[in-house]
Amino acid sequence: MPNQPKYPGRHVRMDAPRWEGFGIHSAESAGDRTKELIKVLDYLLWVPGAQLPERVPPAVLISGLHAAAVETEKAADAEASAKRRESLREKAEAQREMARLLQERARALGLPES
């Protein structure tokens, strides 16, 4: 059967701000959260030649999260379903929260925030 995955799906649970930040990071690097997770796991499991993925600069993550929050709010405003609208607003809030946390971390480490 075409398009059948090679491996069964796995589930990862994490808080919304972290997931949103990881999505921005993945979009800036490999473009795929799964590929990024595999890189980290390969490194942790001592796979020959494995290296940690490059970090995206905090300023890129922060601006990406702010832009994503704006787009998510627009989608929420256009949504007819009250339940979906509320879900989108929560997602936008998680994106803003991760941006705030990253700004605090960057400030504490003396890294550029913008």
Secondary structure, 3 states (H helix, E strand, C coil): CCCCCCCCCCCCCCCHHHHHHHHHHHHHCCCCHHHHHHHHHHHHCCCCCCCCCCCCCHHHHHHHHHHHHHHHHHHHHHCCCHHHHHHHHHHHHHHHHHHHHHHHHHHHHCCCCC
